Amino acid sequence: MRVIYDAVTGKTTVDPDWRPEPQAPPPAPRAITRRQLRLWLVRNGITLAQVEALIDALPEPQRTEARIEWQDATQYERGHPLLRQLAGQLLDLEGAALDTALDQAFTQAARY
C-alpha cells in the first residue's frame, strides 16, 4: 500500500495494491578476514583440522603455497582458486552451487 499526495489539488489517495519492487540483496563481500573465515568454519561444523588435512593432501609445491596462504593471509578472497578448491572439497559442491554457497558463507562471515 502507498499513499499518494497531489500537491496541486491537495488530495490524498491510497493505492492498496501497490507493493515495492523487491530489492536485490547486496553483493557478497569479495574478501573476509582470517578471523571471520575461521569463525565461520567453526560455527558451521568445519574444523580447522579438516582444512589442514585437505592442504596436507595437496601435491608439492601447491601444498607449501597453500600452507602459506592458510597460515599467513590476513584476508581471504572469495574468488581465489585455492579457496574455491578447498571450499568445493569441504562442501562437496562445484560450479554455480559452490558460487552460491561461497556468497552465503562470505556474507555470514562478514557479520562476525
Secondary structure, DSSP 8 states (H G I E B T S, - for coil): -EEEE-TTT--EEEETT------------SEEEHHHHHHHHHHTT--HHHHHHHHHTS-TTHHHHHHHHHHH-SEEETT-HHHHHHHHHHHT--HHHHHHHHHHHHHHHTT-
